[in-house]
Amino acid sequence: MGDGWKRGVAALAIAGAIAWATAELPDAPAGTRNEAFVPDPGVAKLLAFGFDAALADYYWLQAVQIVGSPEGPVGRSHHIGRLIDVVTTLDPWVGHPYRFAAIWMTDDQAAVRQANAILARGIAHQPAEWRNRFYLGFNHFFYLGENAEAAAALEPAIPLPGAPHYLGRLVARLRSQASGGDLEAASAFLHELLRQTPDPFAQAEYEKALEEIEVERRARVLDAARQEFQRRNGRDIEQVEDLVRVQPPVLHALPPEPHGWEWKLDPESGQIVSSWVGHRYQVRVDAANRSLLDRFRARSRAPGEGT
Protein backbone atom coordinates (compact mmCIF):
# COMPACT_ATOMS: atom_id res chain seq x y z
CA MET A 1 0.00 0.00 0.00
CA GLY A 2 1.62 3.27 -1.14
CA ASP A 3 2.07 6.29 1.11
CA GLY A 4 -0.07 8.45 -1.17
CA TRP A 5 -2.95 6.00 -0.96
CA LYS A 6 -2.62 5.93 2.86
CA ARG A 7 -2.70 9.72 3.05
CA GLY A 8 -5.80 9.77 0.87
CA VAL A 9 -7.57 7.27 3.10
CA ALA A 10 -6.56 9.26 6.17
CA ALA A 11 -7.84 12.48 4.61
CA LEU A 12 -11.17 10.87 3.81
CA ALA A 13 -11.39 9.52 7.32
CA ILE A 14 -10.74 12.95 8.79
CA ALA A 15 -13.26 14.59 6.46
CA GLY A 16 -15.81 11.95 7.40
CA ALA A 17 -15.14 12.48 11.08
CA ILE A 18 -15.62 16.23 10.72
CA ALA A 19 -18.84 15.74 8.80
CA TRP A 20 -20.10 13.28 11.41
CA ALA A 21 -19.08 15.52 14.31
CA THR A 22 -20.71 18.60 12.85
CA ALA A 23 -23.86 16.60 12.07
CA GLU A 24 -24.00 15.47 15.71
CA LEU A 25 -23.82 19.06 17.00
CA PRO A 26 -27.12 20.65 18.13
CA ASP A 27 -29.16 22.61 15.61
CA ALA A 28 -28.85 26.36 15.59
CA PRO A 29 -31.28 28.10 17.94
CA ALA A 30 -34.10 30.06 16.35
CA GLY A 31 -33.01 33.54 15.35
CA THR A 32 -29.43 32.59 14.43
CA ARG A 33 -30.09 31.14 10.99
CA ASN A 34 -28.63 34.20 9.26
CA GLU A 35 -25.18 33.05 10.40
CA ALA A 36 -23.66 29.60 10.47
CA PHE A 37 -24.36 28.03 13.83
CA VAL A 38 -21.39 27.83 16.18
CA PRO A 39 -21.60 25.19 18.91
CA ASP A 40 -20.61 25.61 22.51
CA PRO A 41 -16.84 24.94 22.68
CA GLY A 42 -17.29 22.23 25.32
CA VAL A 43 -19.87 20.41 23.20
CA ALA A 44 -17.64 20.64 20.13
CA LYS A 45 -14.71 19.16 22.07
CA LEU A 46 -16.87 16.35 23.46
CA LEU A 47 -18.05 15.37 19.97
CA ALA A 48 -14.67 15.73 18.22
CA PHE A 49 -13.73 12.16 19.23
CA GLY A 50 -10.00 12.66 18.87
CA PHE A 51 -10.19 14.82 15.76
CA ASP A 52 -9.90 18.07 17.75
CA ALA A 53 -7.32 19.70 15.46
CA ALA A 54 -9.20 18.78 12.31
CA LEU A 55 -12.49 20.11 13.66
CA ALA A 56 -10.65 23.25 14.82
CA ASP A 57 -9.46 23.77 11.24
CA TYR A 58 -13.05 23.51 10.04
CA TYR A 59 -14.18 26.39 12.25
CA TRP A 60 -10.97 28.34 11.63
CA LEU A 61 -11.73 28.33 7.89
CA GLN A 62 -15.20 29.69 8.63
CA ALA A 63 -13.66 32.62 10.52
CA VAL A 64 -11.19 33.34 7.72
CA GLN A 65 -13.99 33.23 5.15
CA ILE A 66 -15.95 35.88 7.08
CA VAL A 67 -13.02 38.29 6.88
CA GLY A 68 -12.48 37.54 3.20
CA SER A 69 -16.14 37.67 2.21
CA PRO A 70 -17.60 40.50 0.10
CA GLU A 71 -19.54 41.69 3.16
CA GLY A 72 -16.38 41.83 5.26
CA PRO A 73 -16.04 41.41 9.04
CA VAL A 74 -17.57 44.71 10.21
CA GLY A 75 -20.48 44.02 12.53
CA ARG A 76 -19.57 40.33 12.85
CA SER A 77 -17.05 40.48 15.69
CA HIS A 78 -19.13 38.38 18.05
CA HIS A 79 -19.66 35.64 15.46
CA ILE A 80 -15.92 35.59 14.77
CA GLY A 81 -15.34 35.40 18.50
CA ARG A 82 -17.57 32.34 18.88
CA LEU A 83 -15.69 30.62 16.05
CA ILE A 84 -12.25 31.40 17.45
CA ASP A 85 -13.39 30.34 20.92
CA VAL A 86 -14.21 26.92 19.48
CA VAL A 87 -10.94 26.81 17.50
CA THR A 88 -8.74 27.61 20.48
CA THR A 89 -10.67 25.32 22.81
CA LEU A 90 -10.27 22.37 20.45
CA ASP A 91 -6.63 23.19 19.64
CA PRO A 92 -5.19 25.63 22.20
CA TRP A 93 -1.66 25.24 20.79
CA VAL A 94 -2.52 27.06 17.57
CA GLY A 95 -0.78 30.37 16.99
CA HIS A 96 -2.30 32.84 14.57
CA PRO A 97 -6.01 32.49 15.55
CA TYR A 98 -5.29 34.26 18.86
CA ARG A 99 -3.94 37.35 17.07
CA PHE A 100 -6.63 37.03 14.41
CA ALA A 101 -9.22 37.50 17.15
CA ALA A 102 -7.44 40.61 18.42
CA ILE A 103 -7.32 42.16 14.94
CA TRP A 104 -10.88 41.52 13.82
CA MET A 105 -12.92 41.54 17.02
CA THR A 106 -13.21 45.32 17.30
CA ASP A 107 -16.86 46.16 16.72
CA ASP A 108 -17.44 47.23 20.31
CA GLN A 109 -16.00 46.95 23.81
CA ALA A 110 -17.71 43.63 24.50
CA ALA A 111 -16.04 42.12 21.44
CA VAL A 112 -12.64 43.51 22.46
CA ARG A 113 -12.99 42.04 25.93
CA GLN A 114 -13.94 38.69 24.41
CA ALA A 115 -10.82 38.91 22.23
CA ASN A 116 -8.79 39.64 25.36
CA ALA A 117 -10.14 36.49 27.01
CA ILE A 118 -9.07 34.50 23.95
CA LEU A 119 -5.62 36.12 24.05
CA ALA A 120 -5.33 35.17 27.73
CA ARG A 121 -5.89 31.56 26.72
CA GLY A 122 -3.10 31.92 24.17
CA ILE A 123 -0.76 33.35 26.80
CA ALA A 124 -1.53 30.44 29.15
CA HIS A 125 -0.67 27.87 26.48
CA GLN A 126 2.19 29.78 24.82
CA PRO A 127 3.87 31.80 27.59
CA ALA A 128 6.99 32.48 25.49
CA GLU A 129 5.03 34.08 22.61
CA TRP A 130 5.42 37.84 23.07
CA ARG A 131 2.91 38.78 20.35
CA ASN A 132 -0.14 37.59 22.29
CA ARG A 133 0.87 39.83 25.20
CA PHE A 134 1.49 42.70 22.81
CA TYR A 135 -2.00 42.48 21.29
CA LEU A 136 -3.53 42.17 24.75
CA GLY A 137 -1.69 45.30 25.89
CA PHE A 138 -2.69 47.15 22.73
CA ASN A 139 -6.37 46.32 23.24
CA HIS A 140 -6.27 47.56 26.82
CA PHE A 141 -4.57 50.81 25.82
CA PHE A 142 -6.15 51.67 22.48
CA TYR A 143 -9.71 50.38 22.65
CA LEU A 144 -10.40 50.25 26.38
CA GLY A 145 -8.28 53.16 27.66
CA GLU A 146 -6.86 50.99 30.45
CA ASN A 147 -3.23 52.08 30.73
CA ALA A 148 -2.40 50.19 33.93
CA GLU A 149 -3.79 46.95 32.49
CA ALA A 150 -1.90 47.57 29.24
CA ALA A 151 1.39 47.99 31.12
CA ALA A 152 0.72 44.85 33.17
CA ALA A 153 0.05 42.84 30.00
CA LEU A 154 3.15 44.11 28.20
CA GLU A 155 5.74 44.01 30.97
CA PRO A 156 6.18 40.18 31.00
CA ALA A 157 6.83 40.31 27.22
CA ILE A 158 9.91 42.53 27.54
CA PRO A 159 12.46 39.70 28.04
CA LEU A 160 10.78 37.18 25.73
CA PRO A 161 12.57 35.98 22.57
CA GLY A 162 11.83 38.21 19.59
CA ALA A 163 10.22 41.01 21.60
CA PRO A 164 11.11 44.47 20.22
CA HIS A 165 13.48 46.60 22.28
CA TYR A 166 10.99 49.47 22.52
CA LEU A 167 8.59 47.52 24.75
CA GLY A 168 10.32 48.69 27.93
CA ARG A 169 9.96 52.33 26.89
CA LEU A 170 6.31 51.75 26.04
CA VAL A 171 5.58 50.13 29.40
CA ALA A 172 7.28 53.03 31.21
CA ARG A 173 5.08 55.56 29.39
CA LEU A 174 1.94 53.57 30.08
CA ARG A 175 2.88 53.35 33.74
CA SER A 176 3.39 57.08 33.85
CA GLN A 177 -0.01 57.79 32.27
CA ALA A 178 -1.72 55.25 34.52
CA SER A 179 -0.32 56.95 37.61
CA GLY A 180 -1.43 60.44 36.57
CA GLY A 181 1.87 61.38 34.97
CA ASP A 182 4.20 60.11 37.69
CA LEU A 183 7.67 60.37 36.13
CA GLU A 184 9.48 58.87 39.10
CA ALA A 185 7.73 55.51 38.71
CA ALA A 186 8.60 55.41 35.01
CA SER A 187 12.19 56.44 35.71
CA ALA A 188 12.67 53.80 38.42
CA PHE A 189 11.26 51.12 36.12
CA LEU A 190 13.62 52.08 33.27
CA HIS A 191 16.66 52.23 35.56
CA GLU A 192 15.89 48.69 36.71
CA LEU A 193 15.52 47.48 33.12
CA LEU A 194 18.82 49.18 32.28
CA ARG A 195 20.50 47.47 35.20
CA GLN A 196 19.20 44.02 34.28
CA THR A 197 19.74 43.87 30.53
CA PRO A 198 23.07 42.93 28.92
CA ASP A 199 21.71 43.80 25.46
CA PRO A 200 23.38 47.01 24.19
CA PHE A 201 20.47 47.76 21.85
CA ALA A 202 17.96 47.49 24.69
CA GLN A 203 20.25 49.61 26.86
CA ALA A 204 20.23 52.33 24.20
CA GLU A 205 16.41 52.27 24.14
CA TYR A 206 16.18 52.63 27.92
CA GLU A 207 18.74 55.43 28.02
CA LYS A 208 16.81 57.30 25.34
CA ALA A 209 13.61 56.87 27.35
CA LEU A 210 15.33 58.26 30.46
CA GLU A 211 16.43 61.28 28.42
CA GLU A 212 12.81 61.81 27.36
CA ILE A 213 11.76 61.74 31.02
CA GLU A 214 14.31 64.44 31.85
CA VAL A 215 12.96 66.54 28.96
CA GLU A 216 9.45 66.09 30.38
CA ARG A 217 10.57 67.18 33.85
CA ARG A 218 11.88 70.46 32.46
CA ALA A 219 8.81 70.93 30.25
CA ARG A 220 6.65 70.68 33.38
CA VAL A 221 8.65 73.52 34.96
CA LEU A 222 7.73 75.56 31.90
CA ASP A 223 4.07 74.48 32.23
CA ALA A 224 3.97 75.83 35.78
CA ALA A 225 5.59 79.07 34.66
CA ARG A 226 3.05 79.36 31.84
CA GLN A 227 0.17 79.08 34.30
CA GLU A 228 1.73 81.82 36.40
CA PHE A 229 2.13 83.99 33.28
CA GLN A 230 -1.59 83.54 32.50
CA ARG A 231 -2.54 84.41 36.08
CA ARG A 232 -0.50 87.60 36.07
CA ASN A 233 -1.31 88.82 32.58
CA GLY A 234 -4.75 87.44 31.79
CA ARG A 235 -3.54 85.96 28.51
CA ASP A 236 -1.46 83.08 27.21
CA ILE A 237 2.10 83.17 25.93
CA GLU A 238 2.72 83.51 22.20
CA GLN A 239 6.23 82.09 22.44
CA VAL A 240 8.01 80.17 25.18
CA GLU A 241 10.48 83.06 25.44
CA ASP A 242 7.64 85.27 26.72
CA LEU A 243 8.20 83.65 30.10
CA VAL A 244 11.51 85.52 30.45
CA ARG A 245 10.75 88.61 28.34
CA VAL A 246 7.69 89.81 30.22
CA GLN A 247 8.26 92.37 32.93
CA PRO A 248 8.61 91.28 35.60
CA PRO A 249 9.78 87.94 34.16
CA VAL A 250 8.12 84.75 35.30
CA LEU A 251 11.44 82.96 34.87
CA HIS A 252 14.86 84.58 34.86
CA ALA A 253 16.02 81.94 32.38
CA LEU A 254 14.44 79.02 30.55
CA PRO A 255 15.59 75.60 31.75
CA PRO A 256 18.03 74.37 29.11
CA GLU A 257 16.75 71.77 26.69
CA PRO A 258 18.93 68.73 27.59
CA HIS A 259 20.13 68.18 24.01
CA GLY A 260 20.87 71.81 23.24
CA TRP A 261 17.71 72.25 21.17
CA GLU A 262 14.89 74.74 21.78
CA TRP A 263 11.51 74.92 23.49
CA LYS A 264 8.52 75.68 21.28
CA LEU A 265 4.73 75.66 21.24
CA ASP A 266 3.40 72.65 19.38
CA PRO A 267 1.10 74.00 16.62
CA GLU A 268 -1.44 71.16 17.05
CA SER A 269 -1.70 70.69 20.81
CA GLY A 270 -0.45 74.10 21.96
CA GLN A 271 1.78 72.34 24.50
CA ILE A 272 5.33 73.37 25.27
CA VAL A 273 7.58 70.76 23.68
CA SER A 274 11.25 70.20 22.98
CA SER A 275 12.17 70.66 19.34
CA TRP A 276 14.32 67.52 19.75
CA VAL A 277 11.51 65.28 21.05
CA GLY A 278 8.58 67.05 19.36
CA HIS A 279 5.94 65.80 21.80
CA ARG A 280 5.26 65.29 25.48
CA TYR A 281 5.95 62.12 27.47
CA GLN A 282 2.88 60.02 26.77
CA VAL A 283 1.70 57.27 24.46
CA ARG A 284 0.36 59.07 21.41
CA VAL A 285 -2.34 58.17 18.89
CA ASP A 286 -1.94 59.60 15.40
CA ALA A 287 -4.77 61.30 13.49
CA ALA A 288 -5.72 58.25 11.42
CA ASN A 289 -5.95 55.99 14.47
CA ARG A 290 -7.73 58.71 16.43
CA SER A 291 -10.46 58.69 13.78
CA LEU A 292 -10.65 54.89 14.01
CA LEU A 293 -10.90 55.11 17.78
CA ASP A 294 -13.65 57.72 17.60
CA ARG A 295 -15.72 55.44 15.36
CA PHE A 296 -15.13 52.50 17.72
CA ARG A 297 -16.30 54.53 20.71
CA ALA A 298 -19.39 55.67 18.81
CA ARG A 299 -20.27 52.05 18.06
CA SER A 300 -19.64 51.03 21.65
CA ARG A 301 -22.07 53.70 22.86
CA ALA A 302 -24.79 52.59 20.44
CA PRO A 303 -27.76 50.74 22.02
CA GLY A 304 -27.16 47.01 22.25
CA GLU A 305 -23.51 47.24 21.22
CA GLY A 306 -21.46 46.69 24.31
CA THR A 307 -20.70 48.89 27.29
C-alpha positions as CSV (number, residue, x, y, z in Angstrom):
1,M,0.0,0.0,0.0
2,G,1.6,3.3,-1.1
3,D,2.1,6.3,1.1
4,G,-0.1,8.5,-1.2
5,W,-2.9,6.0,-1.0
6,K,-2.6,5.9,2.9
7,R,-2.7,9.7,3.1
8,G,-5.8,9.8,0.9
9,V,-7.6,7.3,3.1
10,A,-6.6,9.3,6.2
11,A,-7.8,12.5,4.6
12,L,-11.2,10.9,3.8
13,A,-11.4,9.5,7.3
14,I,-10.7,12.9,8.8
15,A,-13.3,14.6,6.5
16,G,-15.8,12.0,7.4
17,A,-15.1,12.5,11.1
18,I,-15.6,16.2,10.7
19,A,-18.8,15.7,8.8
20,W,-20.1,13.3,11.4
21,A,-19.1,15.5,14.3
22,T,-20.7,18.6,12.9
23,A,-23.9,16.6,12.1
24,E,-24.0,15.5,15.7
25,L,-23.8,19.1,17.0
26,P,-27.1,20.7,18.1
27,D,-29.2,22.6,15.6
28,A,-28.8,26.4,15.6
29,P,-31.3,28.1,17.9
30,A,-34.1,30.1,16.4
31,G,-33.0,33.5,15.3
32,T,-29.4,32.6,14.4
33,R,-30.1,31.1,11.0
34,N,-28.6,34.2,9.3
35,E,-25.2,33.0,10.4
36,A,-23.7,29.6,10.5
37,F,-24.4,28.0,13.8
38,V,-21.4,27.8,16.2
39,P,-21.6,25.2,18.9
40,D,-20.6,25.6,22.5
41,P,-16.8,24.9,22.7
42,G,-17.3,22.2,25.3
43,V,-19.9,20.4,23.2
44,A,-17.6,20.6,20.1
45,K,-14.7,19.2,22.1
46,L,-16.9,16.3,23.5
47,L,-18.0,15.4,20.0
48,A,-14.7,15.7,18.2
49,F,-13.7,12.2,19.2
50,G,-10.0,12.7,18.9
51,F,-10.2,14.8,15.8
52,D,-9.9,18.1,17.8
53,A,-7.3,19.7,15.5
54,A,-9.2,18.8,12.3
55,L,-12.5,20.1,13.7
56,A,-10.7,23.3,14.8
57,D,-9.5,23.8,11.2
58,Y,-13.1,23.5,10.0
59,Y,-14.2,26.4,12.3
60,W,-11.0,28.3,11.6
61,L,-11.7,28.3,7.9
62,Q,-15.2,29.7,8.6
63,A,-13.7,32.6,10.5
64,V,-11.2,33.3,7.7
65,Q,-14.0,33.2,5.2
66,I,-15.9,35.9,7.1
67,V,-13.0,38.3,6.9
68,G,-12.5,37.5,3.2
69,S,-16.1,37.7,2.2
70,P,-17.6,40.5,0.1
71,E,-19.5,41.7,3.2
72,G,-16.4,41.8,5.3
73,P,-16.0,41.4,9.0
74,V,-17.6,44.7,10.2
75,G,-20.5,44.0,12.5
76,R,-19.6,40.3,12.9
77,S,-17.1,40.5,15.7
78,H,-19.1,38.4,18.0
79,H,-19.7,35.6,15.5
80,I,-15.9,35.6,14.8
81,G,-15.3,35.4,18.5
82,R,-17.6,32.3,18.9
83,L,-15.7,30.6,16.1
84,I,-12.2,31.4,17.5
85,D,-13.4,30.3,20.9
86,V,-14.2,26.9,19.5
87,V,-10.9,26.8,17.5
88,T,-8.7,27.6,20.5
89,T,-10.7,25.3,22.8
90,L,-10.3,22.4,20.4
91,D,-6.6,23.2,19.6
92,P,-5.2,25.6,22.2
93,W,-1.7,25.2,20.8
94,V,-2.5,27.1,17.6
95,G,-0.8,30.4,17.0
96,H,-2.3,32.8,14.6
97,P,-6.0,32.5,15.6
98,Y,-5.3,34.3,18.9
99,R,-3.9,37.3,17.1
100,F,-6.6,37.0,14.4
101,A,-9.2,37.5,17.1
102,A,-7.4,40.6,18.4
103,I,-7.3,42.2,14.9
104,W,-10.9,41.5,13.8
105,M,-12.9,41.5,17.0
106,T,-13.2,45.3,17.3
107,D,-16.9,46.2,16.7
108,D,-17.4,47.2,20.3
109,Q,-16.0,47.0,23.8
110,A,-17.7,43.6,24.5
111,A,-16.0,42.1,21.4
112,V,-12.6,43.5,22.5
113,R,-13.0,42.0,25.9
114,Q,-13.9,38.7,24.4
115,A,-10.8,38.9,22.2
116,N,-8.8,39.6,25.4
117,A,-10.1,36.5,27.0
118,I,-9.1,34.5,23.9
119,L,-5.6,36.1,24.0
120,A,-5.3,35.2,27.7
121,R,-5.9,31.6,26.7
122,G,-3.1,31.9,24.2
123,I,-0.8,33.3,26.8
124,A,-1.5,30.4,29.1
125,H,-0.7,27.9,26.5
126,Q,2.2,29.8,24.8
127,P,3.9,31.8,27.6
128,A,7.0,32.5,25.5
129,E,5.0,34.1,22.6
130,W,5.4,37.8,23.1
131,R,2.9,38.8,20.4
132,N,-0.1,37.6,22.3
133,R,0.9,39.8,25.2
134,F,1.5,42.7,22.8
135,Y,-2.0,42.5,21.3
136,L,-3.5,42.2,24.7
137,G,-1.7,45.3,25.9
138,F,-2.7,47.2,22.7
139,N,-6.4,46.3,23.2
140,H,-6.3,47.6,26.8
141,F,-4.6,50.8,25.8
142,F,-6.2,51.7,22.5
143,Y,-9.7,50.4,22.7
144,L,-10.4,50.3,26.4
145,G,-8.3,53.2,27.7
146,E,-6.9,51.0,30.4
147,N,-3.2,52.1,30.7
148,A,-2.4,50.2,33.9
149,E,-3.8,47.0,32.5
150,A,-1.9,47.6,29.2
151,A,1.4,48.0,31.1
152,A,0.7,44.8,33.2
153,A,0.1,42.8,30.0
154,L,3.2,44.1,28.2
155,E,5.7,44.0,31.0
156,P,6.2,40.2,31.0
157,A,6.8,40.3,27.2
158,I,9.9,42.5,27.5
159,P,12.5,39.7,28.0
160,L,10.8,37.2,25.7
161,P,12.6,36.0,22.6
162,G,11.8,38.2,19.6
163,A,10.2,41.0,21.6
164,P,11.1,44.5,20.2
165,H,13.5,46.6,22.3
166,Y,11.0,49.5,22.5
167,L,8.6,47.5,24.8
168,G,10.3,48.7,27.9
169,R,10.0,52.3,26.9
170,L,6.3,51.8,26.0
171,V,5.6,50.1,29.4
172,A,7.3,53.0,31.2
173,R,5.1,55.6,29.4
174,L,1.9,53.6,30.1
175,R,2.9,53.4,33.7
176,S,3.4,57.1,33.9
177,Q,0.0,57.8,32.3
178,A,-1.7,55.2,34.5
179,S,-0.3,57.0,37.6
180,G,-1.4,60.4,36.6
181,G,1.9,61.4,35.0
182,D,4.2,60.1,37.7
183,L,7.7,60.4,36.1
184,E,9.5,58.9,39.1
185,A,7.7,55.5,38.7
186,A,8.6,55.4,35.0
187,S,12.2,56.4,35.7
188,A,12.7,53.8,38.4
189,F,11.3,51.1,36.1
190,L,13.6,52.1,33.3
191,H,16.7,52.2,35.6
192,E,15.9,48.7,36.7
193,L,15.5,47.5,33.1
194,L,18.8,49.2,32.3
195,R,20.5,47.5,35.2
196,Q,19.2,44.0,34.3
197,T,19.7,43.9,30.5
198,P,23.1,42.9,28.9
199,D,21.7,43.8,25.5
200,P,23.4,47.0,24.2
201,F,20.5,47.8,21.8
202,A,18.0,47.5,24.7
203,Q,20.3,49.6,26.9
204,A,20.2,52.3,24.2
205,E,16.4,52.3,24.1
206,Y,16.2,52.6,27.9
207,E,18.7,55.4,28.0
208,K,16.8,57.3,25.3
209,A,13.6,56.9,27.4
210,L,15.3,58.3,30.5
211,E,16.4,61.3,28.4
212,E,12.8,61.8,27.4
213,I,11.8,61.7,31.0
214,E,14.3,64.4,31.8
215,V,13.0,66.5,29.0
216,E,9.5,66.1,30.4
217,R,10.6,67.2,33.9
218,R,11.9,70.5,32.5
219,A,8.8,70.9,30.3
220,R,6.7,70.7,33.4
221,V,8.6,73.5,35.0
222,L,7.7,75.6,31.9
223,D,4.1,74.5,32.2
224,A,4.0,75.8,35.8
225,A,5.6,79.1,34.7
226,R,3.1,79.4,31.8
227,Q,0.2,79.1,34.3
228,E,1.7,81.8,36.4
229,F,2.1,84.0,33.3
230,Q,-1.6,83.5,32.5
231,R,-2.5,84.4,36.1
232,R,-0.5,87.6,36.1
233,N,-1.3,88.8,32.6
234,G,-4.7,87.4,31.8
235,R,-3.5,86.0,28.5
236,D,-1.5,83.1,27.2
237,I,2.1,83.2,25.9
238,E,2.7,83.5,22.2
239,Q,6.2,82.1,22.4
240,V,8.0,80.2,25.2
241,E,10.5,83.1,25.4
242,D,7.6,85.3,26.7
243,L,8.2,83.6,30.1
244,V,11.5,85.5,30.5
245,R,10.8,88.6,28.3
246,V,7.7,89.8,30.2
247,Q,8.3,92.4,32.9
248,P,8.6,91.3,35.6
249,P,9.8,87.9,34.2
250,V,8.1,84.8,35.3
251,L,11.4,83.0,34.9
252,H,14.9,84.6,34.9
253,A,16.0,81.9,32.4
254,L,14.4,79.0,30.6
255,P,15.6,75.6,31.8
256,P,18.0,74.4,29.1
257,E,16.8,71.8,26.7
258,P,18.9,68.7,27.6
259,H,20.1,68.2,24.0
260,G,20.9,71.8,23.2
261,W,17.7,72.2,21.2
262,E,14.9,74.7,21.8
263,W,11.5,74.9,23.5
264,K,8.5,75.7,21.3
265,L,4.7,75.7,21.2
266,D,3.4,72.6,19.4
267,P,1.1,74.0,16.6
268,E,-1.4,71.2,17.1
269,S,-1.7,70.7,20.8
270,G,-0.5,74.1,22.0
271,Q,1.8,72.3,24.5
272,I,5.3,73.4,25.3
273,V,7.6,70.8,23.7
274,S,11.2,70.2,23.0
275,S,12.2,70.7,19.3
276,W,14.3,67.5,19.8
277,V,11.5,65.3,21.1
278,G,8.6,67.1,19.4
279,H,5.9,65.8,21.8
280,R,5.3,65.3,25.5
281,Y,6.0,62.1,27.5
282,Q,2.9,60.0,26.8
283,V,1.7,57.3,24.5
284,R,0.4,59.1,21.4
285,V,-2.3,58.2,18.9
286,D,-1.9,59.6,15.4
287,A,-4.8,61.3,13.5
288,A,-5.7,58.2,11.4
289,N,-5.9,56.0,14.5
290,R,-7.7,58.7,16.4
291,S,-10.5,58.7,13.8
292,L,-10.6,54.9,14.0
293,L,-10.9,55.1,17.8
294,D,-13.7,57.7,17.6
295,R,-15.7,55.4,15.4
296,F,-15.1,52.5,17.7
297,R,-16.3,54.5,20.7
298,A,-19.4,55.7,18.8
299,R,-20.3,52.0,18.1
300,S,-19.6,51.0,21.6
301,R,-22.1,53.7,22.9
302,A,-24.8,52.6,20.4
303,P,-27.8,50.7,22.0
304,G,-27.2,47.0,22.3
305,E,-23.5,47.2,21.2
306,G,-21.5,46.7,24.3
307,T,-20.7,48.9,27.3
